[in-house]
Amino acid sequence: MLTKFPMFKKHLNEAGKSYFEHFKFALIAGFILMYAGITSIIHALIPSLFPFTSQRIVKKLLDQSMNNEKK
């Protein structure tokens, strides 16, 4: 299936992941980032709620992504 879409295979090779590993990471990261976005909006309205939550979430995802890239 992926041979019909060389751009997919190129990205998966660059990421060092199989299709399903990439799918799982991207899907989970997407939901986590939506949560970070919602907490950030709430924080914008009420600064005492969720201080630094979105910052911690994004940093953790970036660290995970960078660690996976090094493997």
PDB file of N, CA, C and O in Angstrom:
ATOM      1  N   MET A   1       0.819  -1.193   0.000  1.00  0.00           N
ATOM      2  CA  MET A   1       0.000   0.000   0.000  1.00  0.00           C
ATOM      3  C   MET A   1       0.864   1.259   0.000  1.00  0.00           C
ATOM      4  O   MET A   1       0.610   2.183  -0.773  1.00  0.00           O
ATOM      5  N   LEU A   2       1.886   1.303   0.863  1.00  0.00           N
ATOM      6  CA  LEU A   2       2.711   2.502   0.967  1.00  0.00           C
ATOM      7  C   LEU A   2       3.558   2.742  -0.275  1.00  0.00           C
ATOM      8  O   LEU A   2       4.013   3.861  -0.508  1.00  0.00           O
ATOM      9  N   THR A   3       3.773   1.695  -1.076  1.00  0.00           N
ATOM     10  CA  THR A   3       4.579   1.882  -2.281  1.00  0.00           C
ATOM     11  C   THR A   3       3.880   2.797  -3.277  1.00  0.00           C
ATOM     12  O   THR A   3       4.540   3.391  -4.129  1.00  0.00           O
ATOM     13  N   LYS A   4       2.554   2.923  -3.188  1.00  0.00           N
ATOM     14  CA  LYS A   4       1.823   3.822  -4.066  1.00  0.00           C
ATOM     15  C   LYS A   4       2.002   5.280  -3.653  1.00  0.00           C
ATOM     16  O   LYS A   4       1.729   6.187  -4.440  1.00  0.00           O
ATOM     17  N   PHE A   5       2.455   5.504  -2.438  1.00  0.00           N
ATOM     18  CA  PHE A   5       2.611   6.851  -1.902  1.00  0.00           C
ATOM     19  C   PHE A   5       4.026   7.031  -1.352  1.00  0.00           C
ATOM     20  O   PHE A   5       4.234   6.945  -0.142  1.00  0.00           O
ATOM     21  N   PRO A   6       4.997   7.281  -2.230  1.00  0.00           N
ATOM     22  CA  PRO A   6       6.391   7.363  -1.771  1.00  0.00           C
ATOM     23  C   PRO A   6       6.626   8.460  -0.729  1.00  0.00           C
ATOM     24  O   PRO A   6       7.549   8.352   0.078  1.00  0.00           O
ATOM     25  N   MET A   7       5.807   9.511  -0.738  1.00  0.00           N
ATOM     26  CA  MET A   7       5.994  10.579   0.248  1.00  0.00           C
ATOM     27  C   MET A   7       5.725  10.058   1.663  1.00  0.00           C
ATOM     28  O   MET A   7       6.355  10.519   2.614  1.00  0.00           O
ATOM     29  N   PHE A   8       4.796   9.102   1.815  1.00  0.00           N
ATOM     30  CA  PHE A   8       4.528   8.514   3.125  1.00  0.00           C
ATOM     31  C   PHE A   8       5.742   7.729   3.604  1.00  0.00           C
ATOM     32  O   PHE A   8       6.184   7.871   4.744  1.00  0.00           O
ATOM     33  N   LYS A   9       6.266   6.904   2.716  1.00  0.00           N
ATOM     34  CA  LYS A   9       7.402   6.065   3.071  1.00  0.00           C
ATOM     35  C   LYS A   9       8.615   6.911   3.428  1.00  0.00           C
ATOM     36  O   LYS A   9       9.357   6.573   4.350  1.00  0.00           O
ATOM     37  N   LYS A  10       8.823   8.006   2.707  1.00  0.00           N
ATOM     38  CA  LYS A  10       9.957   8.892   2.981  1.00  0.00           C
ATOM     39  C   LYS A  10       9.846   9.450   4.396  1.00  0.00           C
ATOM     40  O   LYS A  10      10.819   9.429   5.150  1.00  0.00           O
ATOM     41  N   HIS A  11       8.678   9.945   4.754  1.00  0.00           N
ATOM     42  CA  HIS A  11       8.501  10.519   6.084  1.00  0.00           C
ATOM     43  C   HIS A  11       8.660   9.457   7.165  1.00  0.00           C
ATOM     44  O   HIS A  11       9.291   9.716   8.190  1.00  0.00           O
ATOM     45  N   LEU A  12       8.108   8.281   6.961  1.00  0.00           N
ATOM     46  CA  LEU A  12       8.243   7.210   7.941  1.00  0.00           C
ATOM     47  C   LEU A  12       9.701   6.818   8.130  1.00  0.00           C
ATOM     48  O   LEU A  12      10.134   6.564   9.254  1.00  0.00           O
ATOM     49  N   ASN A  13      10.452   6.768   7.055  1.00  0.00           N
ATOM     50  CA  ASN A  13      11.882   6.469   7.145  1.00  0.00           C
ATOM     51  C   ASN A  13      12.618   7.558   7.912  1.00  0.00           C
ATOM     52  O   ASN A  13      13.470   7.267   8.751  1.00  0.00           O
ATOM     53  N   GLU A  14      12.282   8.825   7.620  1.00  0.00           N
ATOM     54  CA  GLU A  14      12.907   9.947   8.331  1.00  0.00           C
ATOM     55  C   GLU A  14      12.574   9.907   9.820  1.00  0.00           C
ATOM     56  O   GLU A  14      13.413  10.235  10.659  1.00  0.00           O
ATOM     57  N   ALA A  15      11.348   9.504  10.143  1.00  0.00           N
ATOM     58  CA  ALA A  15      10.913   9.431  11.545  1.00  0.00           C
ATOM     59  C   ALA A  15      11.413   8.160  12.222  1.00  0.00           C
ATOM     60  O   ALA A  15      11.400   8.064  13.450  1.00  0.00           O
ATOM     61  N   GLY A  16      11.852   7.190  11.434  1.00  0.00           N
ATOM     62  CA  GLY A  16      12.337   5.928  11.995  1.00  0.00           C
ATOM     63  C   GLY A  16      11.234   5.096  12.624  1.00  0.00           C
ATOM     64  O   GLY A  16      11.453   4.392  13.609  1.00  0.00           O
ATOM     65  N   LYS A  17      10.034   5.186  12.036  1.00  0.00           N
ATOM     66  CA  LYS A  17       8.880   4.474  12.591  1.00  0.00           C
ATOM     67  C   LYS A  17       8.180   3.678  11.495  1.00  0.00           C
ATOM     68  O   LYS A  17       8.248   3.996  10.308  1.00  0.00           O
ATOM     69  N   SER A  18       7.502   2.622  11.955  1.00  0.00           N
ATOM     70  CA  SER A  18       6.613   1.917  11.041  1.00  0.00           C
ATOM     71  C   SER A  18       5.338   2.745  10.917  1.00  0.00           C
ATOM     72  O   SER A  18       5.144   3.717  11.646  1.00  0.00           O
ATOM     73  N   TYR A  19       4.481   2.353   9.996  1.00  0.00           N
ATOM     74  CA  TYR A  19       3.225   3.093   9.822  1.00  0.00           C
ATOM     75  C   TYR A  19       2.425   3.108  11.122  1.00  0.00           C
ATOM     76  O   TYR A  19       1.929   4.157  11.533  1.00  0.00           O
ATOM     77  N   PHE A  20       2.299   1.952  11.769  1.00  0.00           N
ATOM     78  CA  PHE A  20       1.470   1.866  12.976  1.00  0.00           C
ATOM     79  C   PHE A  20       2.117   2.564  14.176  1.00  0.00           C
ATOM     80  O   PHE A  20       1.409   3.127  15.011  1.00  0.00           O
ATOM     81  N   GLU A  21       3.447   2.538  14.276  1.00  0.00           N
ATOM     82  CA  GLU A  21       4.115   3.291  15.342  1.00  0.00           C
ATOM     83  C   GLU A  21       3.863   4.789  15.155  1.00  0.00           C
ATOM     84  O   GLU A  21       3.558   5.506  16.108  1.00  0.00           O
ATOM     85  N   HIS A  22       3.995   5.236  13.927  1.00  0.00           N
ATOM     86  CA  HIS A  22       3.760   6.644  13.613  1.00  0.00           C
ATOM     87  C   HIS A  22       2.306   7.015  13.855  1.00  0.00           C
ATOM     88  O   HIS A  22       2.015   8.063  14.431  1.00  0.00           O
ATOM     89  N   PHE A  23       1.394   6.157  13.415  1.00  0.00           N
ATOM     90  CA  PHE A  23      -0.037   6.398  13.597  1.00  0.00           C
ATOM     91  C   PHE A  23      -0.367   6.560  15.074  1.00  0.00           C
ATOM     92  O   PHE A  23      -1.061   7.499  15.464  1.00  0.00           O
ATOM     93  N   LYS A  24       0.134   5.639  15.894  1.00  0.00           N
ATOM     94  CA  LYS A  24      -0.143   5.678  17.331  1.00  0.00           C
ATOM     95  C   LYS A  24       0.404   6.961  17.953  1.00  0.00           C
ATOM     96  O   LYS A  24      -0.306   7.639  18.695  1.00  0.00           O
ATOM     97  N   PHE A  25       1.655   7.298  17.658  1.00  0.00           N
ATOM     98  CA  PHE A  25       2.256   8.502  18.231  1.00  0.00           C
ATOM     99  C   PHE A  25       1.512   9.754  17.777  1.00  0.00           C
ATOM    100  O   PHE A  25       1.186  10.610  18.599  1.00  0.00           O
ATOM    101  N   ALA A  26       1.242   9.869  16.486  1.00  0.00           N
ATOM    102  CA  ALA A  26       0.588  11.067  15.952  1.00  0.00           C
ATOM    103  C   ALA A  26      -0.836  11.215  16.480  1.00  0.00           C
ATOM    104  O   ALA A  26      -1.271  12.325  16.785  1.00  0.00           O
ATOM    105  N   LEU A  27      -1.559  10.112  16.588  1.00  0.00           N
ATOM    106  CA  LEU A  27      -2.933  10.174  17.089  1.00  0.00           C
ATOM    107  C   LEU A  27      -2.964  10.612  18.555  1.00  0.00           C
ATOM    108  O   LEU A  27      -3.728  11.499  18.934  1.00  0.00           O
ATOM    109  N   ILE A  28      -2.125   9.979  19.366  1.00  0.00           N
ATOM    110  CA  ILE A  28      -2.072  10.335  20.782  1.00  0.00           C
ATOM    111  C   ILE A  28      -1.592  11.773  20.946  1.00  0.00           C
ATOM    112  O   ILE A  28      -2.165  12.533  21.727  1.00  0.00           O
ATOM    113  N   ALA A  29      -0.550  12.147  20.219  1.00  0.00           N
ATOM    114  CA  ALA A  29      -0.029  13.519  20.297  1.00  0.00           C
ATOM    115  C   ALA A  29      -1.099  14.522  19.894  1.00  0.00           C
ATOM    116  O   ALA A  29      -1.208  15.584  20.507  1.00  0.00           O
ATOM    117  N   GLY A  30      -1.883  14.209  18.886  1.00  0.00           N
ATOM    118  CA  GLY A  30      -2.950  15.111  18.453  1.00  0.00           C
ATOM    119  C   GLY A  30      -3.979  15.356  19.540  1.00  0.00           C
ATOM    120  O   GLY A  30      -4.393  16.493  19.763  1.00  0.00           O
ATOM    121  N   PHE A  31      -4.395  14.294  20.219  1.00  0.00           N
ATOM    122  CA  PHE A  31      -5.363  14.454  21.309  1.00  0.00           C
ATOM    123  C   PHE A  31      -4.752  15.213  22.492  1.00  0.00           C
ATOM    124  O   PHE A  31      -5.406  16.055  23.107  1.00  0.00           O
ATOM    125  N   ILE A  32      -3.505  14.906  22.797  1.00  0.00           N
ATOM    126  CA  ILE A  32      -2.828  15.606  23.893  1.00  0.00           C
ATOM    127  C   ILE A  32      -2.686  17.092  23.565  1.00  0.00           C
ATOM    128  O   ILE A  32      -2.869  17.944  24.435  1.00  0.00           O
ATOM    129  N   LEU A  33      -2.361  17.397  22.318  1.00  0.00           N
ATOM    130  CA  LEU A  33      -2.225  18.798  21.922  1.00  0.00           C
ATOM    131  C   LEU A  33      -3.566  19.530  21.924  1.00  0.00           C
ATOM    132  O   LEU A  33      -3.619  20.727  22.203  1.00  0.00           O
ATOM    133  N   MET A  34      -4.653  18.812  21.613  1.00  0.00           N
ATOM    134  CA  MET A  34      -5.978  19.442  21.732  1.00  0.00           C
ATOM    135  C   MET A  34      -6.263  19.786  23.191  1.00  0.00           C
ATOM    136  O   MET A  34      -6.793  20.856  23.492  1.00  0.00           O
ATOM    137  N   TYR A  35      -5.909  18.875  24.093  1.00  0.00           N
ATOM    138  CA  TYR A  35      -6.067  19.137  25.523  1.00  0.00           C
ATOM    139  C   TYR A  35      -5.227  20.356  25.926  1.00  0.00           C
ATOM    140  O   TYR A  35      -5.695  21.227  26.660  1.00  0.00           O
ATOM    141  N   ALA A  36      -3.992  20.404  25.443  1.00  0.00           N
ATOM    142  CA  ALA A  36      -3.125  21.542  25.750  1.00  0.00           C
ATOM    143  C   ALA A  36      -3.732  22.843  25.228  1.00  0.00           C
ATOM    144  O   ALA A  36      -3.658  23.875  25.895  1.00  0.00           O
ATOM    145  N   GLY A  37      -4.320  22.798  24.059  1.00  0.00           N
ATOM    146  CA  GLY A  37      -4.964  23.984  23.498  1.00  0.00           C
ATOM    147  C   GLY A  37      -6.152  24.445  24.325  1.00  0.00           C
ATOM    148  O   GLY A  37      -6.329  25.641  24.558  1.00  0.00           O
ATOM    149  N   ILE A  38      -6.956  23.503  24.764  1.00  0.00           N
ATOM    150  CA  ILE A  38      -8.122  23.854  25.580  1.00  0.00           C
ATOM    151  C   ILE A  38      -7.677  24.442  26.919  1.00  0.00           C
ATOM    152  O   ILE A  38      -8.223  25.448  27.370  1.00  0.00           O
ATOM    153  N   THR A  39      -6.676  23.809  27.557  1.00  0.00           N
ATOM    154  CA  THR A  39      -6.206  24.354  28.832  1.00  0.00           C
ATOM    155  C   THR A  39      -5.570  25.725  28.647  1.00  0.00           C
ATOM    156  O   THR A  39      -5.653  26.573  29.535  1.00  0.00           O
ATOM    157  N   SER A  40      -4.945  25.944  27.512  1.00  0.00           N
ATOM    158  CA  SER A  40      -4.344  27.248  27.237  1.00  0.00           C
ATOM    159  C   SER A  40      -5.413  28.330  27.077  1.00  0.00           C
ATOM    160  O   SER A  40      -5.236  29.451  27.552  1.00  0.00           O
ATOM    161  N   ILE A  41      -6.506  28.003  26.419  1.00  0.00           N
ATOM    162  CA  ILE A  41      -7.609  28.961  26.259  1.00  0.00           C
ATOM    163  C   ILE A  41      -8.223  29.283  27.621  1.00  0.00           C
ATOM    164  O   ILE A  41      -8.497  30.443  27.930  1.00  0.00           O
ATOM    165  N   ILE A  42      -8.434  28.244  28.432  1.00  0.00           N
ATOM    166  CA  ILE A  42      -8.979  28.467  29.775  1.00  0.00           C
ATOM    167  C   ILE A  42      -8.010  29.333  30.585  1.00  0.00           C
ATOM    168  O   ILE A  42      -8.426  30.251  31.292  1.00  0.00           O
ATOM    169  N   HIS A  43      -6.725  29.032  30.475  1.00  0.00           N
ATOM    170  CA  HIS A  43      -5.704  29.797  31.189  1.00  0.00           C
ATOM    171  C   HIS A  43      -5.696  31.262  30.741  1.00  0.00           C
ATOM    172  O   HIS A  43      -5.473  32.161  31.552  1.00  0.00           O
ATOM    173  N   ALA A  44      -5.935  31.494  29.470  1.00  0.00           N
ATOM    174  CA  ALA A  44      -5.981  32.877  28.970  1.00  0.00           C
ATOM    175  C   ALA A  44      -7.116  33.649  29.638  1.00  0.00           C
ATOM    176  O   ALA A  44      -6.976  34.835  29.934  1.00  0.00           O
ATOM    177  N   LEU A  45      -8.230  32.977  29.872  1.00  0.00           N
ATOM    178  CA  LEU A  45      -9.379  33.629  30.494  1.00  0.00           C
ATOM    179  C   LEU A  45      -9.221  33.757  32.011  1.00  0.00           C
ATOM    180  O   LEU A  45      -9.581  34.776  32.602  1.00  0.00           O
ATOM    181  N   ILE A  46      -8.678  32.709  32.627  1.00  0.00           N
ATOM    182  CA  ILE A  46      -8.504  32.673  34.088  1.00  0.00           C
ATOM    183  C   ILE A  46      -7.058  32.236  34.363  1.00  0.00           C
ATOM    184  O   ILE A  46      -6.785  31.041  34.482  1.00  0.00           O
ATOM    185  N   PRO A  47      -6.143  33.188  34.464  1.00  0.00           N
ATOM    186  CA  PRO A  47      -4.713  32.860  34.564  1.00  0.00           C
ATOM    187  C   PRO A  47      -4.326  31.932  35.720  1.00  0.00           C
ATOM    188  O   PRO A  47      -3.290  31.272  35.645  1.00  0.00           O
ATOM    189  N   SER A  48      -5.115  31.867  36.765  1.00  0.00           N
ATOM    190  CA  SER A  48      -4.755  30.992  37.889  1.00  0.00           C
ATOM    191  C   SER A  48      -5.035  29.518  37.597  1.00  0.00           C
ATOM    192  O   SER A  48      -4.572  28.644  38.330  1.00  0.00           O
ATOM    193  N   LEU A  49      -5.779  29.239  36.548  1.00  0.00           N
ATOM    194  CA  LEU A  49      -6.056  27.848  36.166  1.00  0.00           C
ATOM    195  C   LEU A  49      -5.045  27.367  35.123  1.00  0.00           C
ATOM    196  O   LEU A  49      -4.714  28.088  34.182  1.00  0.00           O
ATOM    197  N   PHE A  50      -4.579  26.175  35.302  1.00  0.00           N
ATOM    198  CA  PHE A  50      -3.663  25.504  34.365  1.00  0.00           C
ATOM    199  C   PHE A  50      -2.379  26.295  34.069  1.00  0.00           C
ATOM    200  O   PHE A  50      -1.975  26.398  32.911  1.00  0.00           O
ATOM    201  N   PRO A  51      -1.733  26.855  35.108  1.00  0.00           N
ATOM    202  CA  PRO A  51      -0.486  27.580  34.832  1.00  0.00           C
ATOM    203  C   PRO A  51       0.586  26.631  34.288  1.00  0.00           C
ATOM    204  O   PRO A  51       0.849  25.586  34.883  1.00  0.00           O
ATOM    205  N   PHE A  52       1.186  26.984  33.190  1.00  0.00           N
ATOM    206  CA  PHE A  52       2.278  26.241  32.545  1.00  0.00           C
ATOM    207  C   PHE A  52       1.891  24.849  32.050  1.00  0.00           C
ATOM    208  O   PHE A  52       2.766  24.085  31.643  1.00  0.00           O
ATOM    209  N   THR A  53       0.616  24.504  32.074  1.00  0.00           N
ATOM    210  CA  THR A  53       0.186  23.168  31.642  1.00  0.00           C
ATOM    211  C   THR A  53       0.520  22.930  30.175  1.00  0.00           C
ATOM    212  O   THR A  53       1.154  21.929  29.840  1.00  0.00           O
ATOM    213  N   SER A  54       0.105  23.834  29.300  1.00  0.00           N
ATOM    214  CA  SER A  54       0.358  23.623  27.871  1.00  0.00           C
ATOM    215  C   SER A  54       1.852  23.637  27.570  1.00  0.00           C
ATOM    216  O   SER A  54       2.321  22.898  26.704  1.00  0.00           O
ATOM    217  N   GLN A  55       2.596  24.473  28.283  1.00  0.00           N
ATOM    218  CA  GLN A  55       4.049  24.519  28.092  1.00  0.00           C
ATOM    219  C   GLN A  55       4.689  23.174  28.451  1.00  0.00           C
ATOM    220  O   GLN A  55       5.537  22.673  27.713  1.00  0.00           O
ATOM    221  N   ARG A  56       4.286  22.595  29.576  1.00  0.00           N
ATOM    222  CA  ARG A  56       4.826  21.289  29.991  1.00  0.00           C
ATOM    223  C   ARG A  56       4.451  20.194  28.999  1.00  0.00           C
ATOM    224  O   ARG A  56       5.272  19.335  28.675  1.00  0.00           O
ATOM    225  N   ILE A  57       3.214  20.227  28.518  1.00  0.00           N
ATOM    226  CA  ILE A  57       2.748  19.206  27.577  1.00  0.00           C
ATOM    227  C   ILE A  57       3.551  19.269  26.281  1.00  0.00           C
ATOM    228  O   ILE A  57       4.021  18.244  25.786  1.00  0.00           O
ATOM    229  N   VAL A  58       3.705  20.461  25.740  1.00  0.00           N
ATOM    230  CA  VAL A  58       4.431  20.611  24.474  1.00  0.00           C
ATOM    231  C   VAL A  58       5.893  20.208  24.650  1.00  0.00           C
ATOM    232  O   VAL A  58       6.457  19.536  23.787  1.00  0.00           O
ATOM    233  N   LYS A  59       6.510  20.612  25.757  1.00  0.00           N
ATOM    234  CA  LYS A  59       7.908  20.245  26.004  1.00  0.00           C
ATOM    235  C   LYS A  59       8.052  18.725  26.097  1.00  0.00           C
ATOM    236  O   LYS A  59       8.981  18.152  25.528  1.00  0.00           O
ATOM    237  N   LYS A  60       7.132  18.073  26.813  1.00  0.00           N
ATOM    238  CA  LYS A  60       7.201  16.604  26.965  1.00  0.00           C
ATOM    239  C   LYS A  60       7.065  15.910  25.606  1.00  0.00           C
ATOM    240  O   LYS A  60       7.813  14.979  25.305  1.00  0.00           O
ATOM    241  N   LEU A  61       6.110  16.365  24.786  1.00  0.00           N
ATOM    242  CA  LEU A  61       5.944  15.758  23.459  1.00  0.00           C
ATOM    243  C   LEU A  61       7.179  15.987  22.585  1.00  0.00           C
ATOM    244  O   LEU A  61       7.608  15.092  21.857  1.00  0.00           O
ATOM    245  N   LEU A  62       7.737  17.180  22.664  1.00  0.00           N
ATOM    246  CA  LEU A  62       8.934  17.483  21.885  1.00  0.00           C
ATOM    247  C   LEU A  62      10.099  16.612  22.345  1.00  0.00           C
ATOM    248  O   LEU A  62      10.839  16.077  21.520  1.00  0.00           O
ATOM    249  N   ASP A  63      10.261  16.469  23.657  1.00  0.00           N
ATOM    250  CA  ASP A  63      11.326  15.611  24.175  1.00  0.00           C
ATOM    251  C   ASP A  63      11.140  14.169  23.714  1.00  0.00           C
ATOM    252  O   ASP A  63      12.105  13.518  23.314  1.00  0.00           O
ATOM    253  N   GLN A  64       9.910  13.665  23.765  1.00  0.00           N
ATOM    254  CA  GLN A  64       9.636  12.293  23.310  1.00  0.00           C
ATOM    255  C   GLN A  64       9.969  12.150  21.838  1.00  0.00           C
ATOM    256  O   GLN A  64      10.570  11.160  21.418  1.00  0.00           O
ATOM    257  N   SER A  65       9.578  13.135  21.065  1.00  0.00           N
ATOM    258  CA  SER A  65       9.830  13.090  19.621  1.00  0.00           C
ATOM    259  C   SER A  65      11.333  13.115  19.330  1.00  0.00           C
ATOM    260  O   SER A  65      11.821  12.372  18.479  1.00  0.00           O
ATOM    261  N   MET A  66      12.045  13.962  20.033  1.00  0.00           N
ATOM    262  CA  MET A  66      13.505  14.061  19.823  1.00  0.00           C
ATOM    263  C   MET A  66      14.208  12.773  20.271  1.00  0.00           C
ATOM    264  O   MET A  66      15.149  12.328  19.615  1.00  0.00           O
ATOM    265  N   ASN A  67      13.764  12.177  21.371  1.00  0.00           N
ATOM    266  CA  ASN A  67      14.353  10.920  21.831  1.00  0.00           C
ATOM    267  C   ASN A  67      14.109   9.811  20.832  1.00  0.00           C
ATOM    268  O   ASN A  67      15.000   8.996  20.590  1.00  0.00           O
ATOM    269  N   ASN A  68      12.927   9.759  20.247  1.00  0.00           N
ATOM    270  CA  ASN A  68      12.620   8.743  19.230  1.00  0.00           C
ATOM    271  C   ASN A  68      13.448   8.961  17.984  1.00  0.00           C
ATOM    272  O   ASN A  68      13.839   8.000  17.322  1.00  0.00           O
ATOM    273  N   GLU A  69      13.722  10.210  17.657  1.00  0.00           N
ATOM    274  CA  GLU A  69      14.497  10.540  16.471  1.00  0.00           C
ATOM    275  C   GLU A  69      15.940  10.049  16.609  1.00  0.00           C
ATOM    276  O   GLU A  69      16.558   9.658  15.618  1.00  0.00           O
ATOM    277  N   LYS A  70      16.481  10.067  17.836  1.00  0.00           N
ATOM    278  CA  LYS A  70      17.870   9.683  18.076  1.00  0.00           C
ATOM    279  C   LYS A  70      18.073   8.189  17.982  1.00  0.00           C
ATOM    280  O   LYS A  70      19.207   7.741  17.809  1.00  0.00           O
ATOM    281  N   LYS A  71      17.016   7.398  18.089  1.00  0.00           N
ATOM    282  CA  LYS A  71      17.132   5.932  18.072  1.00  0.00           C
ATOM    283  C   LYS A  71      17.419   5.412  16.693  1.00  0.00           C
ATOM    284  O   LYS A  71      17.546   4.203  16.503  1.00  0.00           O
TER     285      LYS A  71
END
